Amino acid sequence: MDFKFSEEHEFFRSAIRDAVDRLIRPKAQEIDESNEFPTELWKEFAQLGYLGLRHPEKYGGMDADVMMSMIFYEEMARGSCGFAMSVTMQILMGTYFVERFGSEEIKQRVLVPAIKGEKIGTICFTEDQSGSDLGGTKTTATAKDGGWVLNGRKQWITNGPICDFCTVLAQTDPQKGMDGLSFFLVEKGMDGFATGQDLNKLGSRGSITGELIFDNVYLPDENLLGDGPGNGVKLATDILNEVRVMTALNACSIADEAMRDARGYALERDAFGKKIAKYQLIRSKFADHWAWYEASRLMAYKAAWMIQEGMNCQFECMMAKMFATEMCVKSVDEASRVYGGNSFAMEYPQQRFLRDSRFLLFGGGCHEVLRNAIGAAFLRAGKSGR
Ligand SMILES: Cc1cc2nc3c(=O)[nH]c(=O)nc-3n(C[C@H](O)[C@H](O)[C@H](O)COP(=O)(O)OP(=O)(O)OC[C@H]3O[C@@H](n4cnc5c(N)ncnc54)[C@H](O)[C@@H]3O)c2cc1C
């Protein structure tokens, strides 16, 4: 066993950490308060090449491996949760199917400008009546004139109101339920495609989130992504593994930021004649966090390694996501208690960590649903992987 990152990975981490410290952290509070998409920051990240992190060099990308991309997601969440969500949506989910299944013409039209930061992309699963339950998808794509006609509405879409293109999950064969789902590429300017208002969210502010509307949008057959209709769930499973590990690492960083900030407060604040850091009950919060953080990070990077090695790791990814985000919510809660009443003041960052941590509970799958799946798998196999 070897728990070290390679030199290349360490070098990459220090570069992205430096960019986050210089460019994002000083603006994190402002991005949260304004809830506006930071266009200039987006351009700077595009210029640094990060929007092409996972894509081949021939399209302008960095061709990073899974481990490197996870380092990126982990470091990004130390800056601004909202900006990290917009960027990771673009480089992982927004452009993933386009690169894997788009024709060369689509890649030149959509992927190349997305890597340059000139086009914004997203992915659309969620609807009014279907979030966890993809089988409840009501958006339909009906075959017509050698193409498809798309009808429906998607909601809670990150980058949605500002997107130039999106990958949309739609039902192509309602009789088949989950086996009738397929992904389609929709582009801004297509007749019948409209974006809704951005939502005023509790956390992850500055990532613009809202509704997308498809009213008889005609799509040529090449906009059906993947080989033929009906493989939407299979394609979604592949990407969800990465999304879950990414969310786990986001959680590690947000928890650690909150606790590091609380450390500074504990070392300065006096109560009953001494610094509050001297009290055992305050120290125990840092001890618990450290242990939770180490365990969460180990689970997340082990799952990342399994993805990179091409191993079957659906449940490891689910567990890493579930454990790390629950631990994050606990750590952030404890960090805010260190601050006492000041944790309630908008001028301190603790309130932002509290709000941002809540989003991670749902992104990548609600824990009730993940627990169902993990529990069922354990019952089937009768063992825990050993
Ligand atoms: C900030 C933000 C950004 C988002 N961005 C995107 C995006 O870009 N694209 C996108 O497609 N979606 C996005 N979403 C939506 C997100 O993916 C969904 O919120 C998530 O999938 C859960 O779906 P839901 O909210 O409809 O909850 P539901 O599925 O309605 O669940 C409600 C509750 O019921 C529980 N539940 C459901 N089924 C079961 C079951 N079988 N057993 C036990 N309990 C169950 C859940 O665990 C949860 O507690 C975003 C959400 C947020 C908050």
The ligand as a Gaussian input file, in Angstrom:
#p B3LYP/6-31G(d) Opt

LIG

0 1
 C      -28.211000      23.601000      -5.187000
 C      -28.741000      22.465000      -5.986000
 C      -28.265000      22.248000      -7.281000
 C      -28.770000      21.195000      -8.059000
 N      -28.292000      21.045000      -9.342000
 C      -28.857000      20.087000     -10.135000
 C      -28.469000      19.966000     -11.504000
 O      -27.598000      20.672000     -11.998000
 N      -29.084000      19.023000     -12.282000
 C      -30.055000      18.219000     -11.774000
 O      -30.569000      17.406000     -12.524000
 N      -30.452000      18.318000     -10.488000
 C      -29.877000      19.234000      -9.648000
 N      -30.278000      19.351000      -8.339000
 C      -31.337000      18.490000      -7.843000
 C      -30.841000      17.352000      -6.987000
 O      -30.147000      16.437000      -7.793000
 C      -32.071000      16.739000      -6.301000
 O      -32.450000      17.659000      -5.268000
 C      -31.778000      15.384000      -5.726000
 O      -31.610000      14.432000      -6.750000
 C      -32.939000      14.901000      -4.825000
 O      -34.162000      14.966000      -5.479000
 P      -35.398000      15.765000      -4.833000
 O      -34.911000      17.064000      -4.303000
 O      -36.472000      15.789000      -5.840000
 O      -35.841000      14.917000      -3.576000
 P      -36.804000      13.632000      -3.579000
 O      -36.271000      12.592000      -4.477000
 O      -38.207000      14.088000      -3.775000
 O      -36.621000      13.159000      -2.073000
 C      -37.287000      13.799000      -0.968000
 C      -36.990000      12.968000       0.273000
 O      -37.537000      11.644000       0.087000
 C      -36.512000      10.689000       0.298000
 N      -36.700000       9.518000      -0.583000
 C      -36.899000       9.485000      -1.925000
 N      -36.979000       8.211000      -2.356000
 C      -36.813000       7.426000      -1.265000
 C      -36.765000       6.016000      -1.041000
 N      -36.867000       5.143000      -2.054000
 N      -36.568000       5.567000       0.222000
 C      -36.427000       6.428000       1.268000
 N      -36.449000       7.769000       1.119000
 C      -36.645000       8.254000      -0.124000
 C      -35.206000      11.419000      -0.047000
 O      -34.091000      10.790000       0.534000
 C      -35.489000      12.795000       0.538000
 O      -35.274000      12.762000       1.935000
 C      -29.767000      20.350000      -7.528000
 C      -30.225000      20.550000      -6.215000
 C      -29.743000      21.582000      -5.449000
 C      -30.271000      21.779000      -4.055000

